[in-house]
Amino acid sequence: MVLYTPGRTSSYPDEPVKSGIRIHFLGGGNEVGNVGVVLEDQTATRLLIDYGLAPSRPPRYPSEAPPIGDAIFTHTHIDHIGMAPWLVGNHDTNLHGTTLTAALSGMMWKDTYKVSSIEGYPLPWDRRDEDYAKDAWKTHAYHEWAQHDNWRWQLHPAGHVPGAAMIEIETPTHRILHTGDIDTRDSPNTLGAKPIECDILLLESTYAGNEHPNRADEEARFIAKVVEVVERGGIAIIPAFASGRGQDVLKILHDSGLDLNVHYDGMGKAISQQWLNHPEHLRDADSFEAAFKWSRRVRSKSDRKRALEADVIITTSGMLDGGPILWYLNRLRTDNRCAILFTGYQAEKSGGRKLIETGRIPIYGHTVDVACEIDRFDLSNHAGHTELVNFAEACNPKHVVLFHGDPETRPILGEALEAKGMTVHYPNNGENVHIQ
């Protein structure tokens, strides 16, 4: 049971800040996802950046946020935005982000509520909070300063997914950059993040100590596998995250120039339409629209049956924890000509992780064998270790706070940054990092 009692369960300290910047992680400090960080200085100016939940089984929630008037959200992945309705319902918080972040938030919250009901875990917020949150948005363009008490701040493209933002904050004493989730490499639908000079860098560390393969080479390997599967008479089944990965896969397939029968199912269709409603956030809106229209969008039960004759099926959920993917696998799992091509991270205890490790998966209450070929491709939209080091060096901070990462691998990144003269901090959830 998840019980939040406003004002009683927060890890945030009551003591005022006497000097410098206090950085307090409600979640996402020494873990991937579940993000929420409060920044405050001696002027009592306070901001919350992100407030999500980790969609594990059971979900992990951040500590209760203190009273907060304004929260800025870097993007709409649920581990960054999943708890925003609670903020609005309990603190009447103003929500800030890009136009695309605001536009996508409602469908992400609706899906979170739906999944919580199906899986039987309680959410700290309800549908009324969700409705209030939809009306609490104040949207901002990139590179436009906004005033917040004694601070000012602006958004910069983060490269992670279209609409994602880094946050630059100017206080009377420090310039701070919070990266959110970033990728400095160009991807099919967005351009990479550019460094911003700062005094304090809050840097995501998801891939600390790990390198990505060359993006072009990995995309070529992916296309080659799709061709191999189709030529042997199988279907390439691609579980894909609804916001970002599915659209990237679709664009890669379209740009390959191959004559493929691609069917697109799941929530990614509605998200794609919102992308097209906000073309300023896309690397090439016309090209993405062409890819989207090229696919055959699954809209009905009969469409889903027709998709069983496709060359490629792209659908949610990306970790095989529900959604249309289970319907397709239930019908195709005995066909060894077919292949399940993973393009994203598979969390511990997820259906995808179980399938990779055991060749079996729970479908509709029964654990079944899967005869399909299984392959994995690194199409991540997070910066790898070297990209993170180069980005931090170009930002030229005195202090780096490494968050959103595995505590076992963070020190590898930290040592590389310390070797370049930066002071590195390793936050834990519920604790303060105090920088003078």
C-alpha positions as CSV (number, residue, x, y, z in Angstrom):
1,M,0.0,0.0,0.0
2,V,1.2,3.5,-0.9
3,L,0.1,6.1,1.6
4,Y,1.1,9.8,1.2
5,T,0.1,12.1,4.0
6,P,0.9,15.7,2.9
7,G,3.4,17.3,5.2
8,R,4.2,14.2,7.3
9,T,6.2,11.7,5.2
10,S,8.6,13.9,3.2
11,S,12.3,13.4,3.6
12,Y,12.8,17.1,2.8
13,P,14.4,19.0,5.7
14,D,12.5,21.8,7.6
15,E,15.7,23.8,8.2
16,P,16.2,26.9,6.0
17,V,19.2,27.1,3.7
18,K,21.7,29.5,5.2
19,S,24.1,29.7,2.2
20,G,24.8,28.1,-1.1
21,I,22.5,25.6,-2.9
22,R,20.7,22.7,-1.3
23,I,20.0,19.8,-3.6
24,H,17.7,17.1,-2.2
25,F,16.7,14.0,-4.1
26,L,13.2,12.7,-3.3
27,G,14.0,9.9,-5.7
28,G,16.3,9.1,-8.6
29,G,19.4,9.9,-6.6
30,N,21.0,6.5,-6.3
31,E,18.7,4.7,-8.7
32,V,17.5,4.8,-12.3
33,G,14.1,6.4,-12.7
34,N,11.7,7.5,-9.9
35,V,13.2,11.0,-10.3
36,G,12.4,14.1,-8.2
37,V,14.9,16.7,-7.0
38,V,14.3,19.9,-5.0
39,L,16.7,22.9,-5.4
40,E,16.6,25.7,-2.8
41,D,18.9,28.6,-1.7
42,Q,19.2,31.1,1.1
43,T,16.6,33.3,-0.4
44,A,14.0,30.5,0.2
45,T,13.6,30.2,-3.6
46,R,12.6,26.6,-4.3
47,L,12.0,24.5,-7.5
48,L,11.1,20.9,-8.0
49,I,12.5,19.2,-11.1
50,D,10.6,16.1,-12.2
51,Y,8.4,13.9,-10.0
52,G,8.0,10.4,-11.4
53,L,7.5,6.8,-10.4
54,A,9.5,3.7,-11.4
55,P,7.1,1.3,-13.2
56,S,8.6,-1.8,-11.7
57,R,6.7,-4.6,-10.0
58,P,5.6,-3.3,-7.6
59,P,6.3,0.4,-8.6
60,R,8.7,2.5,-6.6
61,Y,7.7,5.9,-5.6
62,P,9.7,9.0,-4.5
63,S,9.5,10.5,-1.1
64,E,6.6,12.9,-0.7
65,A,7.4,16.4,-2.1
66,P,7.4,19.3,0.3
67,P,5.0,22.2,-0.4
68,I,6.0,23.4,-3.9
69,G,4.6,26.2,-6.0
70,D,6.4,25.4,-9.3
71,A,7.7,22.2,-10.8
72,I,9.6,21.8,-14.1
73,F,9.3,18.6,-16.0
74,T,12.1,17.5,-18.4
75,H,9.9,15.1,-20.5
76,T,6.9,12.8,-20.3
77,H,8.5,9.4,-19.6
78,I,6.6,8.0,-16.5
79,D,9.7,7.8,-14.3
80,H,9.9,11.6,-14.6
81,I,6.3,12.7,-14.7
82,G,4.2,10.0,-13.1
83,M,3.6,11.7,-9.8
84,A,2.8,15.2,-11.1
85,P,-1.0,14.7,-10.5
86,W,-0.3,14.2,-6.8
87,L,1.6,17.6,-6.7
88,V,-1.3,19.4,-8.2
89,G,-3.9,17.7,-6.1
90,N,-2.0,18.3,-2.8
91,H,0.0,21.4,-3.3
92,D,-1.7,23.1,-6.2
93,T,1.6,23.2,-8.0
94,N,2.1,24.9,-11.4
95,L,3.6,22.5,-13.9
96,H,6.2,23.8,-16.4
97,G,7.6,22.2,-19.6
98,T,7.6,22.3,-23.3
99,T,4.4,22.3,-25.4
100,L,5.0,18.7,-26.4
101,T,5.6,17.6,-22.8
102,A,2.3,19.2,-21.7
103,A,0.4,17.7,-24.7
104,L,1.6,14.1,-24.0
105,S,1.2,14.2,-20.2
106,G,-2.5,13.4,-20.1
107,M,-2.3,10.2,-22.1
108,M,0.8,9.1,-20.0
109,W,-1.1,9.6,-16.8
110,K,-4.2,7.9,-18.2
111,D,-2.1,4.8,-19.1
112,T,-0.5,4.8,-15.7
113,Y,-3.8,4.8,-14.0
114,K,-5.1,2.0,-16.3
115,V,-2.0,-0.2,-15.6
116,S,-2.3,0.4,-11.8
117,S,-6.0,-0.7,-11.9
118,I,-5.1,-3.8,-14.0
119,E,-2.2,-4.8,-11.8
120,G,-3.8,-4.0,-8.5
121,Y,-1.3,-1.6,-7.1
122,P,-2.5,1.7,-5.5
123,L,-1.6,5.1,-6.8
124,P,-1.2,8.1,-4.5
125,W,-3.3,10.1,-6.9
126,D,-6.7,9.7,-8.5
127,R,-8.6,10.7,-11.6
128,R,-9.6,14.0,-10.1
129,D,-6.0,14.9,-9.5
130,E,-5.2,13.9,-13.1
131,D,-7.9,16.3,-14.3
132,Y,-6.5,19.1,-12.2
133,A,-3.0,18.4,-13.5
134,K,-4.0,18.7,-17.1
135,D,-5.1,22.3,-16.4
136,A,-2.0,23.2,-14.4
137,W,0.5,23.4,-17.3
138,K,2.4,26.5,-18.2
139,T,4.4,25.8,-21.4
140,H,7.7,27.3,-22.5
141,A,9.7,27.5,-25.7
142,Y,13.4,26.6,-25.7
143,H,15.8,29.5,-25.0
144,E,13.3,31.8,-23.3
145,W,14.0,33.0,-19.8
146,A,11.3,32.6,-17.2
147,Q,11.4,34.3,-13.8
148,H,10.9,32.4,-10.5
149,D,11.2,34.5,-7.4
150,N,14.9,35.3,-7.1
151,W,15.9,32.9,-9.9
152,R,15.4,32.7,-13.6
153,W,15.5,29.6,-15.8
154,Q,15.2,28.4,-19.4
155,L,14.9,25.2,-21.3
156,H,17.3,23.7,-23.8
157,P,16.8,20.7,-26.1
158,A,17.9,17.5,-24.4
159,G,18.1,15.1,-27.4
160,H,16.5,12.2,-25.5
161,V,13.1,12.4,-27.2
162,P,11.3,15.2,-29.0
163,G,10.1,17.8,-26.5
164,A,12.6,16.7,-23.8
165,A,14.5,19.6,-22.1
166,M,17.5,20.4,-20.0
167,I,17.0,23.1,-17.5
168,E,19.4,26.0,-17.0
169,I,18.8,27.9,-13.7
170,E,20.5,31.2,-12.8
171,T,20.5,32.0,-9.1
172,P,22.2,35.0,-7.4
173,T,25.2,32.8,-6.7
174,H,25.3,29.9,-9.2
175,R,24.4,28.8,-12.7
176,I,22.9,25.3,-12.6
177,L,22.2,22.9,-15.5
178,H,19.9,19.9,-14.9
179,T,20.2,17.5,-17.8
180,G,17.2,15.3,-17.3
181,D,17.7,12.4,-19.6
182,I,20.0,13.4,-22.4
183,D,21.6,12.1,-25.6
184,T,24.3,14.1,-27.3
185,R,24.0,12.0,-30.4
186,D,21.5,12.7,-33.2
187,S,18.8,10.1,-33.4
188,P,16.2,9.5,-36.0
189,N,13.7,12.0,-34.7
190,T,15.7,14.5,-32.7
191,L,19.1,16.3,-32.6
192,G,21.6,15.8,-29.8
193,A,21.9,18.0,-26.7
194,K,24.5,20.7,-26.7
195,P,26.6,21.6,-23.6
196,I,25.8,24.7,-21.5
197,E,28.5,26.3,-19.3
198,C,27.5,26.2,-15.7
199,D,28.9,26.1,-12.1
200,I,26.8,23.1,-11.0
201,L,25.9,20.2,-13.4
202,L,23.2,17.7,-12.4
203,L,24.1,14.9,-14.8
204,E,22.1,11.8,-15.5
205,S,24.3,8.7,-15.3
206,T,22.2,5.9,-16.7
207,Y,25.0,4.6,-18.9
208,A,27.9,5.4,-16.6
209,G,30.7,3.0,-17.4
210,N,29.0,1.7,-20.5
211,E,29.5,2.6,-24.2
212,H,27.0,2.4,-27.0
213,P,27.9,0.8,-30.3
214,N,28.1,3.1,-33.3
215,R,24.6,4.2,-34.0
216,A,24.7,3.8,-37.8
217,D,26.2,0.4,-37.5
218,E,23.6,-0.8,-35.0
219,E,20.8,0.5,-37.2
220,A,22.3,-1.3,-40.2
221,R,22.5,-4.5,-38.1
222,F,18.9,-4.1,-37.1
223,I,17.7,-3.7,-40.7
224,A,19.7,-6.7,-41.8
225,K,18.0,-8.8,-39.1
226,V,14.6,-7.6,-40.2
227,V,15.4,-8.6,-43.8
228,E,16.6,-12.0,-42.7
229,V,13.4,-12.7,-40.8
230,V,11.1,-11.5,-43.6
231,E,13.0,-13.5,-46.2
232,R,12.5,-16.8,-44.3
233,G,8.8,-16.1,-44.1
234,G,8.6,-14.8,-40.5
235,I,7.4,-11.6,-38.9
236,A,9.8,-9.2,-37.1
237,I,8.0,-8.5,-33.8
238,I,9.3,-5.3,-32.2
239,P,8.2,-4.4,-28.7
240,A,8.7,-0.7,-28.4
241,F,8.2,2.0,-25.8
242,A,5.3,4.2,-26.8
243,S,7.0,7.5,-26.5
244,G,10.2,7.7,-28.5
245,R,11.5,4.2,-29.4
246,G,8.6,3.0,-31.5
247,Q,8.7,6.2,-33.6
248,D,12.5,5.8,-34.0
249,V,12.1,2.2,-35.2
250,L,9.4,3.3,-37.6
251,K,11.6,6.0,-39.0
252,I,14.6,3.6,-39.4
253,L,12.5,1.1,-41.3
254,H,11.0,3.8,-43.6
255,D,14.4,5.4,-44.3
256,S,15.9,2.0,-45.2
257,G,14.0,2.2,-48.5
258,L,12.9,-1.5,-48.2
259,D,9.5,-2.5,-49.4
260,L,8.1,-3.7,-46.1
261,N,4.6,-4.2,-44.8
262,V,4.8,-2.5,-41.4
263,H,2.0,-2.5,-38.9
264,Y,2.0,0.0,-36.0
265,D,-0.1,-0.8,-32.9
266,G,-0.5,0.6,-29.3
267,M,-0.3,3.9,-27.6
268,G,2.6,5.1,-29.8
269,K,0.1,5.9,-32.6
270,A,-1.6,8.7,-30.5
271,I,1.8,9.9,-29.3
272,S,3.0,10.1,-32.9
273,Q,0.0,12.3,-33.8
274,Q,0.9,14.7,-31.0
275,W,4.4,14.8,-32.3
276,L,3.0,15.9,-35.7
277,N,0.8,18.5,-33.9
278,H,4.0,20.0,-32.5
279,P,6.4,19.7,-35.5
280,E,8.9,22.3,-34.0
281,H,10.2,19.6,-31.7
282,L,11.0,17.1,-34.5
283,R,14.3,16.8,-36.3
284,D,12.4,16.5,-39.6
285,A,8.6,16.7,-39.2
286,D,7.9,16.0,-42.9
287,S,10.1,12.9,-43.0
288,F,8.5,11.6,-39.8
289,E,5.0,12.2,-41.1
290,A,5.9,10.3,-44.3
291,A,7.1,7.3,-42.1
292,F,4.0,7.4,-40.0
293,K,1.6,7.4,-43.0
294,W,3.7,4.7,-44.6
295,S,2.9,2.3,-41.7
296,R,-0.4,0.6,-41.4
297,R,-1.9,1.8,-38.1
298,V,-3.8,-0.9,-36.2
299,R,-7.2,0.6,-35.1
300,S,-9.5,-2.4,-34.7
301,K,-9.7,-6.1,-33.9
302,S,-9.8,-6.9,-37.6
303,D,-6.8,-4.7,-38.2
304,R,-4.9,-6.7,-35.6
305,K,-5.8,-10.0,-37.3
306,R,-4.6,-8.6,-40.6
307,A,-1.3,-7.6,-38.9
308,L,-0.6,-11.3,-38.5
309,E,0.3,-11.3,-42.2
310,A,2.7,-8.3,-41.8
311,D,6.5,-8.3,-42.3
312,V,7.0,-6.1,-39.2
313,I,4.8,-5.4,-36.2
314,I,5.8,-2.5,-33.9
315,T,3.8,-2.3,-30.7
316,T,3.7,-1.7,-27.0
317,S,4.6,-2.6,-24.3
318,G,8.3,-2.3,-24.8
319,M,9.0,-4.6,-21.8
320,L,6.3,-7.2,-22.6
321,D,4.4,-6.3,-19.5
322,G,1.0,-5.8,-21.2
323,G,-0.5,-4.2,-24.2
324,P,-1.0,-5.5,-27.7
325,I,2.4,-7.2,-27.8
326,L,1.0,-10.1,-25.7
327,W,-1.9,-10.6,-28.1
328,Y,0.6,-11.0,-31.0
329,L,3.0,-13.2,-29.0
330,N,0.1,-15.5,-28.0
331,R,-0.6,-16.2,-31.6
332,L,3.0,-16.2,-33.1
333,R,5.0,-17.7,-30.2
334,T,5.2,-21.2,-31.8
335,D,6.5,-20.0,-35.2
336,N,10.3,-20.2,-35.1
337,R,10.5,-18.2,-38.4
338,C,9.4,-15.2,-36.4
339,A,11.7,-13.1,-34.3
340,I,11.3,-10.8,-31.3
341,L,13.7,-7.9,-31.7
342,F,14.3,-5.9,-28.5
343,T,15.5,-2.3,-29.0
344,G,15.2,-1.1,-25.4
345,Y,16.1,-1.8,-21.8
346,Q,14.4,-4.7,-20.1
347,A,13.9,-4.1,-16.4
348,E,14.4,-6.8,-13.8
349,K,11.3,-8.9,-13.4
350,S,9.8,-7.5,-16.6
351,G,8.2,-9.9,-19.1
352,G,11.0,-9.0,-21.6
353,R,13.7,-9.9,-19.1
354,K,12.1,-13.2,-18.3
355,L,11.8,-14.1,-21.9
356,I,15.4,-13.2,-22.6
357,E,16.6,-15.2,-19.6
358,T,14.3,-18.3,-19.8
359,G,12.7,-18.4,-23.2
360,R,9.3,-18.3,-21.5
361,I,6.8,-15.5,-20.7
362,P,3.6,-15.0,-18.7
363,I,0.7,-14.4,-21.2
364,Y,-2.9,-14.1,-19.8
365,G,-2.1,-15.9,-16.6
366,H,-0.1,-18.8,-18.1
367,T,3.7,-19.0,-18.5
368,V,4.4,-20.3,-22.0
369,D,7.4,-21.3,-24.1
370,V,8.3,-19.0,-27.0
371,A,9.9,-20.6,-30.1
372,C,10.6,-17.3,-31.9
373,E,14.2,-16.1,-32.3
374,I,15.2,-13.4,-29.8
375,D,17.7,-10.7,-30.6
376,R,18.7,-7.4,-29.0
377,F,19.7,-4.0,-30.4
378,D,21.1,-1.0,-28.7
379,L,19.0,1.9,-30.0
380,S,19.1,3.8,-26.7
381,N,18.5,7.5,-26.5
382,H,20.6,8.0,-23.5
383,A,24.2,9.3,-23.8
384,G,26.9,6.7,-23.2
385,H,29.9,6.9,-20.9
386,T,32.2,8.8,-23.3
387,E,29.4,11.2,-24.4
388,L,28.6,12.0,-20.8
389,V,32.3,12.7,-20.0
390,N,32.7,14.9,-23.1
391,F,29.4,16.7,-22.4
392,A,30.4,17.5,-18.8
393,E,33.9,18.7,-19.8
394,A,32.3,21.1,-22.3
395,C,30.0,22.4,-19.6
396,N,33.0,23.3,-17.5
397,P,31.3,23.0,-14.1
398,K,33.1,23.1,-10.7
399,H,30.6,20.6,-9.3
400,V,28.9,17.6,-10.9
401,V,26.0,15.8,-9.2
402,L,25.5,12.3,-10.7
403,F,21.9,11.1,-10.4
404,H,19.6,8.6,-12.3
405,G,22.2,5.9,-12.3
406,D,23.3,2.6,-10.9
407,P,25.3,3.3,-7.7
408,E,27.7,0.5,-8.7
409,T,28.6,2.1,-12.0
410,R,28.4,5.8,-11.1
411,P,31.9,5.9,-9.6
412,I,33.3,4.9,-13.0
413,L,31.9,8.1,-14.5
414,G,32.8,10.1,-11.4
415,E,36.4,9.1,-11.5
416,A,36.6,10.1,-15.1
417,L,35.2,13.6,-14.3
418,E,37.4,14.0,-11.2
419,A,40.4,13.3,-13.3
420,K,39.4,16.4,-15.3
421,G,39.3,18.6,-12.2
422,M,35.6,18.5,-11.3
423,T,34.2,17.9,-7.8
424,V,31.8,15.0,-8.1
425,H,28.8,14.3,-5.7
426,Y,27.0,11.0,-5.4
427,P,23.5,11.7,-4.0
428,N,21.4,9.2,-2.1
429,N,17.6,9.4,-1.9
430,G,16.5,11.4,1.1
431,E,19.8,13.1,1.6
432,N,21.1,16.6,0.8
433,V,24.0,17.7,-1.4
434,H,25.0,21.1,-0.2
435,I,27.2,23.2,-2.5
436,Q,28.6,26.6,-1.5
